[in-house]
């Protein structure tokens, strides 16, 4: 059960976020517009979690996707939703974590 939950929320095997970013991955920040306005990863796209399903086809064209949020919970849910729709997606955790991987 614990392994299932880890996989569902993107806490499975470690992914090299820095390598994905270096190779052109798209960062999707799934926080609210207000949270995003308070700080975000440079070049990221803001699609709040509750709207992610409306953007599946567009995101399929921008693979791979790295999702981020404030803590990693919403981004884990978003990555899981995207993977279930055939999108190569990874949970980057917090946006601060993803930003640090860019340096």
Beta strands, then each sheet from edge to edge (+ up, - down):
strand 1: 26-29
strand 2: 45-46
strand 3: 65-69
strand 4: 89-94
sheet 1: 2+ 1+ 3+ 4+
end
